[in-house]
């Protein structure tokens, strides 16, 4: 039986917006499904994306964790940093090789693109044993140039290559012939990726597999080869054609259903509105009155008293004197000024254990009414473990509506600011924490939000 390598690209879906915890849960489900490779997109938001990769690295032991690099100037360095604790790390150097893609997406001529690929793959190989070169829009590339780049990537150290039909311009039999010609001209394993714009992606991938390619890029949600359909096809036809996958077919439909629910539930839709539409529509300046600011705060989901509205407006005027205030700035103002209450819980100390050979754990000590209370929990990464330990101490679980991390200063000693939004009885509470330790910032933000809930509900 020939085993087909399954790479899942669900988290690379263009335009998708998931919360931090939803991304973690998606990776957890894909690991349970036993896909061979879990692909993550290029690092865009440095600290948050790196924290995500390091968090999932703590529990992904069987699947390869692949992070894209190749287009951004600092993307390779960030990808290597993010994967530093992964059990099975892979750097994925992916660039378009069609004339249009090179010119308009990367602003490079063929000679410069070839030089860039060789340099990036070689540098990645110095720090990571497993390097994939992925040729995007490969079916529209010049044939000779495509073969030249693939050969150069392999010579530079690529351990596998993949070719993609992003334009979905080839019929399945033609794509299979194309994939076979690539496979015959290279010495490393070859995978394929197909867009499902015409409903033919699974057929194209199936014929490419029959032609001899080693792996297929699939997705649960998105326009790629549907994971569920392709895995079912291999299960049903595998004995006849000598094919198999590592996917746990007995859990396939249940896990795929759960991943679809995470990807398509109402929370995702709400998150997308919060990040995109609200960022685009909330634009305030010093000329806006308190009513306009209060309306924008309500749009973000907060129900503030008149006193807190006054505090928020006062801080807003200070900030608006220097810059335009959008949704993110307004969130920070609310978190730092609204409902400031006496601290029912105070952070005394914390110890976090994390690594690629141990499960993440958090030991946290809080003080309430002069008495120290301890909590110890394990979780899916240091942040999850910390939040669970706090919940153990307070004896209550609150819905985590959002979690954000951003840098507020620059350099090695940069301060990180964490924003946590908790929902209790339908009302939204935000907490803010600042520290040079991003885990410490997250813990302080969570406790800050909890203190607001406790103050109102006592």
Sine and cosine of phi, psi and omega as CSV:
sin_phi,cos_phi,sin_psi,cos_psi,sin_omega,cos_omega
0.00,0.00,0.73,-0.69,0.04,-1.00
-1.00,-0.09,0.82,-0.57,-0.07,-1.00
-1.00,0.01,0.80,-0.61,0.01,-1.00
-1.00,-0.07,0.79,-0.62,0.01,-1.00
-0.98,0.19,0.82,-0.57,-0.01,-1.00
-0.97,-0.23,0.88,-0.47,0.09,-1.00
-0.95,-0.31,0.82,-0.57,-0.01,-1.00
-0.99,-0.15,0.74,-0.67,-0.08,-1.00
-0.91,-0.42,0.32,0.95,-0.08,-1.00
-0.81,0.58,-0.67,0.74,-0.05,-1.00
-0.97,0.24,-0.10,0.99,0.03,-1.00
-0.99,-0.13,0.08,1.00,-0.02,-1.00
-0.85,0.52,0.82,-0.58,-0.05,-1.00
-0.91,0.41,0.74,-0.67,0.04,-1.00
1.00,0.06,-0.06,1.00,-0.01,-1.00
-0.97,0.25,0.59,-0.81,0.01,-1.00
-0.75,-0.66,0.94,-0.34,0.04,-1.00
-0.87,-0.49,0.50,-0.87,0.11,-0.99
-0.96,0.29,0.22,-0.98,-0.01,-1.00
-0.84,0.55,-0.73,0.68,-0.04,-1.00
-0.94,0.34,-0.53,0.85,0.04,-1.00
-0.91,0.41,-0.63,0.77,0.05,-1.00
-0.89,0.46,-0.67,0.74,0.02,-1.00
-0.88,0.47,-0.69,0.73,-0.02,-1.00
-0.92,0.39,-0.60,0.80,0.07,-1.00
-0.87,0.49,-0.71,0.71,0.01,-1.00
-0.90,0.43,-0.66,0.75,0.01,-1.00
-0.86,0.51,-0.69,0.72,-0.02,-1.00
-0.92,0.38,-0.63,0.78,0.02,-1.00
-0.92,0.39,-0.59,0.81,0.08,-1.00
-0.90,0.43,-0.66,0.75,0.04,-1.00
-0.90,0.44,-0.56,0.83,0.00,-1.00
-0.96,0.30,-0.26,0.97,0.06,-1.00
0.94,0.33,0.59,0.81,0.14,-0.99
-0.92,0.40,0.49,-0.87,-0.09,-1.00
-0.95,0.31,-0.62,0.79,-0.06,-1.00
-0.71,-0.71,0.75,-0.66,0.13,-0.99
-0.96,-0.29,0.92,-0.40,-0.07,-1.00
-1.00,-0.05,0.73,-0.69,0.05,-1.00
-0.89,-0.46,0.54,-0.84,-0.06,-1.00
-0.95,0.31,0.11,-0.99,0.05,-1.00
-0.87,0.49,0.61,-0.79,0.01,-1.00
-0.90,0.44,0.86,-0.52,0.01,-1.00
-0.94,-0.35,-0.80,0.60,0.02,-1.00
-0.99,-0.16,1.00,-0.05,-0.20,-0.98
-0.59,0.80,-0.94,0.34,-0.14,-0.99
-0.91,0.41,-0.70,0.72,-0.05,-1.00
-0.92,0.40,-0.73,0.68,-0.03,-1.00
-0.92,0.40,-0.63,0.78,0.03,-1.00
-0.91,0.42,-0.65,0.76,0.05,-1.00
-0.88,0.48,-0.64,0.77,0.02,-1.00
-0.87,0.49,-0.76,0.65,-0.03,-1.00
-0.88,0.47,-0.67,0.74,0.00,-1.00
-0.92,0.39,-0.55,0.83,0.02,-1.00
-0.92,0.38,-0.74,0.67,-0.02,-1.00
-0.94,0.33,-0.41,0.91,0.05,-1.00
-0.88,0.47,-0.42,0.91,-0.06,-1.00
-0.95,0.32,-0.36,0.93,-0.01,-1.00
-0.82,-0.57,-0.14,0.99,0.07,-1.00
-1.00,0.07,0.96,-0.27,-0.06,-1.00
-0.92,-0.40,-0.51,0.86,-0.07,-1.00
-1.00,-0.03,-0.69,0.72,-0.03,-1.00
-0.98,0.18,0.45,-0.89,0.16,-0.99
-0.98,0.20,0.72,-0.69,0.10,-0.99
-0.99,-0.12,0.89,-0.46,-0.07,-1.00
-0.91,-0.41,0.83,-0.56,0.03,-1.00
-0.91,-0.42,0.72,-0.69,-0.06,-1.00
-0.97,0.25,0.56,-0.83,0.11,-0.99
-0.47,-0.88,0.42,-0.91,0.09,-1.00
0.59,-0.81,-0.60,0.80,-0.07,-1.00
-1.00,-0.07,-0.68,0.73,-0.01,-1.00
-0.98,0.19,0.46,-0.89,-0.05,-1.00
-0.90,0.43,-0.62,0.78,-0.05,-1.00
-0.96,-0.27,0.18,0.98,-0.14,-0.99
-0.91,0.42,-0.59,0.81,-0.01,-1.00
-0.92,0.39,-0.72,0.69,0.00,-1.00
-0.87,0.50,-0.66,0.75,0.00,-1.00
-0.93,0.36,-0.64,0.77,0.02,-1.00
-0.90,0.45,-0.68,0.73,0.02,-1.00
-0.90,0.43,-0.64,0.76,0.03,-1.00
-0.90,0.44,-0.68,0.74,-0.03,-1.00
-0.91,0.42,-0.59,0.81,-0.09,-1.00
-1.00,0.00,0.15,0.99,-0.14,-0.99
-0.86,0.51,-0.44,0.90,-0.03,-1.00
-0.93,-0.37,0.16,0.99,-0.02,-1.00
-0.95,0.30,0.60,-0.80,0.02,-1.00
-0.94,0.35,-0.63,0.77,-0.02,-1.00
-0.72,-0.69,0.98,0.18,-0.06,-1.00
-0.99,0.14,0.50,-0.86,0.11,-0.99
-0.60,-0.80,0.71,-0.70,0.14,-0.99
-1.00,-0.10,0.76,-0.65,-0.02,-1.00
-0.92,-0.39,0.96,-0.27,0.02,-1.00
-1.00,0.03,0.97,-0.25,-0.06,-1.00
-0.84,-0.54,0.80,-0.60,0.00,-1.00
-0.61,-0.80,0.48,-0.88,0.08,-1.00
-0.97,0.24,0.61,-0.79,0.00,-1.00
-0.88,-0.47,0.03,1.00,0.11,-0.99
-0.97,0.26,0.46,-0.89,0.01,-1.00
-0.82,0.57,-0.66,0.75,-0.01,-1.00
-0.91,0.40,-0.72,0.70,-0.03,-1.00
-0.89,0.46,-0.69,0.72,0.00,-1.00
-0.90,0.44,-0.66,0.75,-0.09,-1.00
-0.96,0.29,-0.73,0.68,-0.17,-0.99
-0.99,-0.10,-0.41,0.91,0.01,-1.00
-1.00,-0.09,-0.60,0.80,-0.05,-1.00
-0.92,-0.39,-0.18,0.98,0.01,-1.00
0.83,0.56,0.71,0.70,-0.01,-1.00
-0.75,-0.66,0.59,-0.80,0.14,-0.99
-0.99,0.13,0.29,-0.96,-0.05,-1.00
-0.79,0.62,-0.70,0.71,-0.04,-1.00
-0.89,0.45,-0.67,0.74,0.01,-1.00
-0.93,0.37,-0.59,0.81,0.03,-1.00
-0.91,0.41,-0.68,0.74,0.04,-1.00
-0.87,0.50,-0.71,0.70,0.02,-1.00
-0.88,0.48,-0.66,0.75,-0.01,-1.00
-0.90,0.44,-0.70,0.71,-0.01,-1.00
-0.88,0.47,-0.74,0.67,-0.02,-1.00
-0.87,0.49,-0.72,0.69,-0.03,-1.00
-0.90,0.44,-0.69,0.72,-0.05,-1.00
-0.94,0.35,-0.70,0.72,0.01,-1.00
-0.90,0.45,-0.69,0.72,-0.01,-1.00
-0.89,0.45,-0.67,0.74,0.01,-1.00
-0.92,0.39,-0.65,0.76,0.03,-1.00
-0.89,0.46,-0.62,0.78,-0.03,-1.00
-0.91,0.42,-0.48,0.88,0.01,-1.00
-0.90,0.44,-0.48,0.88,-0.13,-0.99
-0.91,-0.41,-0.23,0.97,-0.05,-1.00
-0.62,-0.78,0.81,-0.59,-0.08,-1.00
-0.93,0.36,-0.48,0.88,-0.08,-1.00
-0.96,-0.29,0.93,-0.37,-0.02,-1.00
-0.78,-0.63,0.81,-0.59,0.05,-1.00
-0.95,-0.30,0.71,-0.71,0.17,-0.99
-0.97,-0.25,0.84,-0.55,-0.05,-1.00
-0.91,-0.40,0.89,-0.45,0.02,-1.00
-1.00,-0.03,0.98,-0.21,0.04,-1.00
-0.97,0.24,0.51,-0.86,0.02,-1.00
0.80,0.60,0.60,0.80,-0.11,-0.99
-0.92,0.39,-0.49,0.87,-0.06,-1.00
-0.94,0.35,-0.28,0.96,0.03,-1.00
-0.97,-0.26,0.11,0.99,0.04,-1.00
-0.98,0.17,0.39,-0.92,0.13,-0.99
-0.91,0.41,0.76,-0.65,-0.13,-0.99
-0.83,0.56,-0.75,0.66,-0.03,-1.00
-0.90,0.43,-0.64,0.77,-0.01,-1.00
-0.92,0.39,-0.66,0.75,0.03,-1.00
-0.85,0.52,-0.74,0.67,-0.01,-1.00
-0.90,0.44,-0.59,0.80,0.00,-1.00
-0.91,0.41,-0.67,0.74,-0.01,-1.00
-0.94,0.35,-0.68,0.73,0.02,-1.00
-0.87,0.49,-0.70,0.71,0.01,-1.00
-0.90,0.45,-0.64,0.77,0.00,-1.00
-0.93,0.38,-0.61,0.79,0.01,-1.00
-0.91,0.42,-0.67,0.74,0.02,-1.00
-0.91,0.42,-0.68,0.74,0.01,-1.00
-0.90,0.44,-0.53,0.85,0.00,-1.00
-0.98,0.22,-0.21,0.98,0.07,-1.00
0.77,-0.63,0.02,1.00,0.01,-1.00
-0.89,0.46,0.76,-0.65,-0.01,-1.00
-1.00,-0.01,-0.25,0.97,0.09,-1.00
-0.36,-0.93,0.34,-0.94,0.03,-1.00
-0.74,-0.68,0.38,-0.93,0.08,-1.00
-0.64,-0.77,0.52,-0.85,0.01,-1.00
-0.82,-0.58,0.65,-0.76,-0.13,-0.99
-0.81,-0.58,0.61,-0.80,0.10,-1.00
-0.97,-0.25,0.97,0.26,-0.07,-1.00
-0.94,0.35,-0.43,0.90,-0.01,-1.00
-1.00,0.10,-0.19,0.98,-0.04,-1.00
0.79,0.61,0.68,0.73,-0.07,-1.00
-0.99,-0.13,-0.09,1.00,-0.02,-1.00
-0.96,-0.27,0.63,-0.78,0.15,-0.99
-0.96,0.29,0.40,-0.92,-0.10,-1.00
-0.79,0.61,-0.69,0.72,-0.04,-1.00
-0.93,0.37,-0.61,0.79,0.04,-1.00
-0.93,0.38,-0.63,0.78,0.01,-1.00
-0.91,0.41,-0.62,0.78,0.02,-1.00
-0.88,0.47,-0.65,0.76,0.03,-1.00
-0.91,0.41,-0.65,0.76,0.04,-1.00
-0.88,0.48,-0.73,0.68,-0.01,-1.00
-0.89,0.45,-0.62,0.78,0.00,-1.00
-0.90,0.43,-0.64,0.77,0.00,-1.00
-0.91,0.41,-0.59,0.81,0.06,-1.00
-0.91,0.41,-0.71,0.71,-0.03,-1.00
-0.88,0.48,-0.63,0.78,-0.05,-1.00
-0.96,0.27,-0.28,0.96,-0.05,-1.00
-0.97,-0.23,0.07,1.00,0.01,-1.00
-0.77,-0.64,0.32,-0.95,-0.09,-1.00
-0.96,-0.29,0.04,1.00,-0.02,-1.00
-0.90,-0.44,0.27,-0.96,0.02,-1.00
-0.85,0.53,0.58,-0.81,-0.04,-1.00
-0.86,-0.50,0.74,-0.67,0.11,-0.99
-0.89,-0.45,0.30,-0.95,0.00,-1.00
-0.79,-0.61,0.48,-0.87,0.12,-0.99
-0.76,-0.65,0.71,-0.70,-0.06,-1.00
-0.74,-0.67,0.68,-0.74,0.12,-0.99
-0.99,0.12,0.58,-0.82,-0.08,-1.00
-0.99,-0.17,0.53,0.85,-0.05,-1.00
-0.88,0.48,-0.52,0.85,-0.03,-1.00
-0.96,-0.27,0.10,0.99,-0.03,-1.00
0.97,0.25,0.28,0.96,-0.09,-1.00
-0.91,-0.40,0.13,0.99,-0.09,-1.00
-0.87,0.49,-0.70,0.71,-0.02,-1.00
-0.90,0.43,-0.64,0.77,0.03,-1.00
-0.91,0.43,-0.67,0.75,0.02,-1.00
-0.89,0.45,-0.70,0.72,0.00,-1.00
-0.91,0.42,-0.65,0.76,-0.02,-1.00
-0.89,0.46,-0.69,0.72,0.00,-1.00
-0.94,0.33,-0.55,0.84,0.06,-1.00
-0.91,0.41,-0.62,0.78,0.06,-1.00
-0.90,0.44,-0.70,0.72,0.04,-1.00
-0.89,0.46,-0.48,0.88,0.02,-1.00
-0.98,0.20,-0.17,0.99,0.12,-0.99
0.86,-0.50,-0.02,1.00,-0.02,-1.00
-0.92,0.39,0.37,-0.93,-0.16,-0.99
-1.00,-0.05,-0.43,0.90,-0.10,-1.00
-0.50,-0.87,0.26,-0.96,-0.02,-1.00
-0.71,-0.71,0.70,-0.72,0.12,-0.99
-1.00,0.03,0.86,-0.52,-0.04,-1.00
-0.86,-0.51,0.11,-0.99,0.10,-1.00
-0.42,-0.91,0.51,-0.86,0.09,-1.00
-0.99,0.17,-0.69,0.72,0.05,-1.00
-0.84,-0.54,0.68,-0.73,0.00,-1.00
0.75,-0.66,-0.21,-0.98,-0.08,-1.00
-0.97,-0.24,0.22,0.98,0.00,-1.00
-1.00,0.06,-0.21,-0.98,0.06,-1.00
-0.91,0.41,0.85,-0.52,-0.03,-1.00
-0.89,0.45,0.86,-0.52,-0.04,-1.00
-0.84,0.54,-0.73,0.69,-0.08,-1.00
-0.88,0.47,-0.71,0.70,-0.03,-1.00
-0.92,0.39,-0.70,0.72,-0.04,-1.00
-0.92,0.39,-0.68,0.74,0.01,-1.00
-0.90,0.43,-0.62,0.78,0.06,-1.00
-0.90,0.43,-0.63,0.78,0.01,-1.00
-0.88,0.48,-0.70,0.71,0.02,-1.00
-0.91,0.41,-0.64,0.77,0.02,-1.00
-0.88,0.47,-0.69,0.73,-0.07,-1.00
-0.98,0.20,-0.55,0.84,-0.09,-1.00
-0.95,-0.32,-0.07,1.00,-0.14,-0.99
-0.86,0.51,-0.69,0.72,-0.01,-1.00
-0.89,0.46,-0.59,0.81,-0.02,-1.00
-0.94,0.34,-0.63,0.77,-0.11,-0.99
-0.95,-0.32,0.11,0.99,0.07,-1.00
0.93,0.36,0.65,0.76,-0.05,-1.00
-0.85,-0.52,0.50,-0.87,0.08,-1.00
-0.44,-0.90,0.25,-0.97,0.09,-1.00
-0.70,-0.72,0.22,-0.98,0.07,-1.00
-1.00,0.08,-0.08,1.00,-0.06,-1.00
-0.88,0.47,0.71,-0.71,0.03,-1.00
-0.97,0.22,1.00,-0.07,-0.11,-0.99
-0.92,0.40,-0.43,0.90,0.00,-1.00
-0.94,0.35,-0.41,0.91,0.02,-1.00
-0.95,-0.30,0.02,1.00,-0.15,-0.99
-0.82,0.58,-0.84,0.54,-0.13,-0.99
-0.93,0.37,-0.60,0.80,0.02,-1.00
-0.91,0.42,-0.72,0.69,-0.04,-1.00
-0.94,0.33,-0.64,0.77,0.04,-1.00
-0.88,0.48,-0.65,0.76,0.04,-1.00
-0.88,0.47,-0.64,0.77,-0.01,-1.00
-0.94,0.35,-0.65,0.76,0.03,-1.00
-0.90,0.43,-0.64,0.76,0.03,-1.00
-0.90,0.44,-0.61,0.79,0.01,-1.00
-0.91,0.42,-0.68,0.74,0.02,-1.00
-0.89,0.45,-0.68,0.73,-0.07,-1.00
-0.95,0.32,-0.48,0.88,-0.12,-0.99
-0.89,-0.45,0.13,0.99,-0.07,-1.00
-0.96,0.29,0.14,-0.99,-0.09,-1.00
-0.91,0.40,-0.45,0.89,0.00,-1.00
-0.90,0.44,-0.64,0.77,0.04,-1.00
-0.87,0.49,-0.68,0.73,-0.01,-1.00
-0.89,0.46,-0.65,0.76,0.03,-1.00
-0.90,0.43,-0.67,0.74,0.00,-1.00
-0.89,0.46,-0.66,0.75,-0.01,-1.00
-0.88,0.47,-0.64,0.77,0.03,-1.00
-0.91,0.42,-0.70,0.71,-0.03,-1.00
-0.86,0.51,-0.70,0.72,-0.11,-0.99
-0.98,0.19,-0.69,0.72,-0.14,-0.99
-1.00,-0.10,-0.87,0.49,-0.11,-0.99
-0.91,0.41,-0.69,0.73,-0.03,-1.00
-0.93,0.38,-0.64,0.77,0.06,-1.00
-0.86,0.52,-0.59,0.81,-0.06,-1.00
-0.98,0.22,-0.55,0.84,-0.12,-0.99
-1.00,-0.09,-0.43,0.90,0.01,-1.00
-1.00,0.04,0.97,-0.26,0.05,-1.00
-0.66,-0.76,0.98,-0.21,-0.07,-1.00
-0.91,-0.42,0.47,-0.88,0.10,-1.00
-0.66,-0.75,-0.05,-1.00,-0.09,-1.00
-0.88,0.48,-0.28,0.96,0.00,-1.00
-0.99,0.14,-0.18,0.98,-0.01,-1.00
-0.98,0.18,0.65,-0.76,-0.01,-1.00
-1.00,0.05,0.02,-1.00,-0.07,-1.00
-0.90,0.44,-0.56,0.83,0.00,-1.00
-0.89,0.46,-0.66,0.75,0.00,-1.00
-0.92,0.39,-0.65,0.76,0.01,-1.00
-0.92,0.39,-0.68,0.74,0.01,-1.00
-0.89,0.45,-0.59,0.80,0.04,-1.00
-0.91,0.41,-0.64,0.77,0.02,-1.00
-0.92,0.40,-0.63,0.77,0.04,-1.00
-0.89,0.46,-0.67,0.74,0.04,-1.00
-0.89,0.45,-0.58,0.82,0.02,-1.00
-0.90,0.43,-0.51,0.86,0.04,-1.00
-0.97,0.26,-0.22,0.98,0.07,-1.00
0.95,-0.33,0.13,0.99,-0.04,-1.00
-0.99,-0.12,0.63,-0.78,0.06,-1.00
-0.91,-0.42,0.99,-0.11,-0.13,-0.99
-0.97,-0.23,0.48,-0.88,0.10,-0.99
-0.96,0.29,0.22,-0.98,0.02,-1.00
-0.88,0.47,-0.60,0.80,0.00,-1.00
-0.89,0.45,-0.70,0.71,0.01,-1.00
-0.94,0.35,-0.57,0.82,0.07,-1.00
-0.87,0.49,-0.63,0.78,0.04,-1.00
-0.91,0.42,-0.67,0.75,0.02,-1.00
-0.89,0.45,-0.70,0.71,-0.01,-1.00
-0.88,0.47,-0.68,0.73,-0.03,-1.00
-0.91,0.41,-0.62,0.78,0.03,-1.00
-0.88,0.47,-0.71,0.71,0.03,-1.00
-0.93,0.36,-0.59,0.81,0.03,-1.00
-0.85,0.52,-0.71,0.71,-0.01,-1.00
-0.87,0.49,-0.60,0.80,0.02,-1.00
-0.91,0.42,-0.69,0.72,-0.01,-1.00
-0.95,0.31,-0.67,0.74,-0.07,-1.00
-0.92,0.38,-0.27,0.96,0.05,-1.00
-0.93,0.37,-0.35,0.94,-0.06,-1.00
-0.93,-0.37,-0.38,0.92,-0.11,-0.99
-0.33,-0.94,0.27,-0.96,0.13,-0.99
-0.96,0.29,0.65,-0.76,-0.04,-1.00
-0.97,-0.23,0.88,-0.48,0.07,-1.00
-0.97,-0.24,-0.22,-0.97,-0.07,-1.00
-0.88,0.47,-0.70,0.72,-0.05,-1.00
-0.91,0.42,-0.68,0.74,0.02,-1.00
-0.90,0.43,-0.64,0.77,0.00,-1.00
-0.92,0.39,-0.61,0.79,0.08,-1.00
-0.85,0.53,-0.71,0.70,-0.02,-1.00
-0.91,0.42,-0.62,0.79,0.02,-1.00
-0.90,0.44,-0.71,0.71,0.02,-1.00
-0.88,0.47,-0.71,0.70,-0.05,-1.00
-0.89,0.46,-0.57,0.82,-0.11,-0.99
-1.00,-0.05,-0.29,0.96,-0.09,-1.00
-0.86,-0.52,-0.51,0.86,-0.10,-1.00
-0.99,0.13,0.61,-0.79,0.08,-1.00
0.78,0.63,0.76,0.65,0.10,-0.99
-0.98,0.20,0.86,-0.51,-0.20,-0.98
-0.78,-0.63,0.32,-0.95,0.15,-0.99
-0.86,0.51,0.64,-0.77,-0.08,-1.00
-0.98,0.21,0.95,-0.32,0.09,-1.00
-0.94,0.35,-0.62,0.78,0.04,-1.00
-0.90,-0.43,0.73,-0.68,0.05,-1.00
-0.87,-0.50,0.68,-0.73,0.02,-1.00
-0.98,0.20,0.84,-0.55,0.04,-1.00
-0.99,-0.13,-0.77,0.63,-0.01,-1.00
-0.26,-0.96,0.32,-0.95,0.05,-1.00
-0.49,-0.87,0.51,-0.86,0.08,-1.00
-0.76,-0.65,0.82,-0.57,-0.01,-1.00
-0.90,-0.43,0.76,-0.65,0.09,-1.00
-0.91,-0.42,0.77,-0.63,-0.04,-1.00
-0.45,-0.90,0.53,-0.85,0.02,-1.00
0.05,-1.00,0.09,-1.00,-0.05,-1.00
-1.00,0.04,-0.01,1.00,0.04,-1.00
-0.85,-0.52,0.06,1.00,0.04,-1.00
-0.71,-0.70,0.36,-0.93,0.11,-0.99
-0.98,0.18,0.58,-0.81,-0.01,-1.00
-0.93,0.38,0.65,-0.76,0.04,-1.00
-0.63,-0.78,0.43,-0.90,0.01,-1.00
-0.71,-0.71,0.75,-0.67,0.11,-0.99
-0.88,-0.47,0.93,-0.38,-0.11,-0.99
-0.85,-0.53,0.65,-0.76,0.07,-1.00
-0.87,-0.49,0.85,-0.53,0.07,-1.00
-0.92,-0.40,0.35,-0.94,0.07,-1.00
-0.88,-0.47,0.74,-0.67,0.12,-0.99
-0.67,-0.74,0.79,-0.61,-0.02,-1.00
0.80,0.59,0.62,0.78,0.06,-1.00
0.99,0.17,0.00,1.00,-0.03,-1.00
-0.93,-0.36,0.73,-0.68,0.02,-1.00
-0.99,0.11,0.69,-0.72,0.00,-1.00
-0.82,-0.57,0.71,-0.70,-0.09,-1.00
-0.94,-0.35,0.55,-0.83,0.10,-1.00
-0.66,-0.76,0.70,-0.71,0.04,-1.00
-0.76,-0.66,0.82,-0.58,-0.02,-1.00
-0.56,-0.83,0.44,-0.90,0.16,-0.99
-0.96,-0.29,0.48,-0.88,-0.02,-1.00
-0.40,-0.92,-0.05,-1.00,0.00,-1.00
-1.00,0.06,0.94,0.35,-0.03,-1.00
0.95,-0.32,0.28,-0.96,-0.10,-0.99
-0.90,0.43,-0.57,0.82,-0.01,-1.00
-0.94,0.34,-0.72,0.69,0.02,-1.00
-0.88,0.48,-0.69,0.72,0.02,-1.00
-0.88,0.48,-0.64,0.76,0.00,-1.00
-0.91,0.42,-0.70,0.71,-0.01,-1.00
-0.91,0.42,-0.63,0.78,0.03,-1.00
-0.91,0.42,-0.61,0.79,0.03,-1.00
-0.90,0.43,-0.63,0.78,0.04,-1.00
-0.91,0.41,-0.68,0.74,0.04,-1.00
-0.88,0.48,-0.60,0.80,0.03,-1.00
-0.89,0.45,-0.64,0.77,-0.02,-1.00
-0.92,0.39,-0.74,0.68,-0.09,-1.00
-0.99,0.13,-0.25,0.97,0.05,-1.00
0.95,0.30,0.47,0.88,-0.03,-1.00
-0.48,-0.88,0.59,-0.81,0.07,-1.00
-0.95,-0.30,0.80,-0.60,0.07,-1.00
-0.93,-0.37,0.53,-0.85,0.01,-1.00
-0.95,0.32,0.83,-0.56,0.06,-1.00
-0.99,0.12,0.96,-0.28,-0.07,-1.00
-0.99,0.15,-0.57,0.82,0.00,-1.00
-0.30,-0.95,0.44,-0.90,0.03,-1.00
-0.56,-0.83,0.85,-0.53,-0.03,-1.00
-0.74,-0.68,0.54,-0.84,0.09,-1.00
-0.74,-0.67,0.70,-0.71,0.08,-1.00
-0.55,-0.84,0.42,-0.91,0.02,-1.00
-1.00,0.10,0.69,-0.73,0.03,-1.00
-0.94,-0.34,-0.21,0.98,0.12,-0.99
-0.69,-0.72,0.10,-0.99,-0.04,-1.00
-0.91,-0.42,0.24,-0.97,0.07,-1.00
0.99,-0.12,0.00,-1.00,-0.06,-1.00
-0.89,0.45,-0.53,0.85,-0.01,-1.00
-0.99,-0.13,0.54,0.84,-0.07,-1.00
-0.86,0.50,0.63,-0.77,0.09,-1.00
-1.00,0.08,0.70,-0.71,0.07,-1.00
-0.96,-0.28,0.67,-0.74,0.04,-1.00
-0.93,-0.36,0.79,-0.61,0.01,-1.00
-0.92,-0.39,0.65,-0.76,0.08,-1.00
-0.86,-0.51,0.83,-0.56,0.04,-1.00
-0.88,-0.48,0.75,-0.67,0.07,-1.00
-0.88,-0.47,0.87,-0.49,0.02,-1.00
-0.93,-0.36,0.54,-0.84,0.03,-1.00
-0.89,-0.45,0.79,-0.62,0.02,-1.00
-0.73,-0.69,0.83,-0.56,-0.03,-1.00
0.80,0.60,0.62,0.79,0.06,-1.00
0.99,0.12,-0.10,1.00,-0.03,-1.00
-0.97,-0.23,0.58,-0.81,-0.08,-1.00
-0.99,-0.13,0.73,-0.69,0.04,-1.00
-0.79,-0.61,0.72,-0.70,-0.01,-1.00
-0.89,-0.45,0.57,-0.82,0.05,-1.00
-0.77,-0.63,0.53,-0.85,-0.04,-1.00
-0.82,-0.58,0.65,-0.76,0.05,-1.00
-0.65,-0.76,0.61,-0.80,-0.01,-1.00
-0.78,-0.63,0.71,-0.70,0.03,-1.00
-0.24,-0.97,0.36,-0.93,0.14,-0.99
-0.96,0.28,-0.26,0.97,0.05,-1.00
-0.98,-0.21,0.90,-0.43,-0.09,-1.00
-0.91,0.42,-0.51,0.86,0.06,-1.00
-0.93,0.36,-0.67,0.74,0.06,-1.00
-0.88,0.48,-0.64,0.77,0.03,-1.00
-0.89,0.45,-0.66,0.75,0.01,-1.00
-0.91,0.42,-0.68,0.74,0.01,-1.00
-0.89,0.46,-0.71,0.70,-0.01,-1.00
-0.90,0.43,-0.62,0.78,0.02,-1.00
-0.90,0.43,-0.66,0.75,-0.01,-1.00
-0.90,0.44,-0.71,0.70,-0.01,-1.00
-0.90,0.43,-0.62,0.79,0.02,-1.00
-0.87,0.49,-0.67,0.74,0.02,-1.00
-0.93,0.36,-0.66,0.76,0.02,-1.00
-0.87,0.49,-0.67,0.75,0.01,-1.00
-0.87,0.50,-0.59,0.81,0.04,-1.00
-0.92,0.39,-0.64,0.77,0.03,-1.00
-0.91,0.42,-0.74,0.67,-0.03,-1.00
-0.86,0.51,-0.68,0.74,-0.04,-1.00
-0.88,0.47,-0.67,0.74,-0.05,-1.00
-0.97,0.23,-0.53,0.85,-0.15,-0.99
-0.99,-0.12,-0.13,0.99,0.03,-1.00
-0.93,0.36,0.00,0.00,0.00,0.00
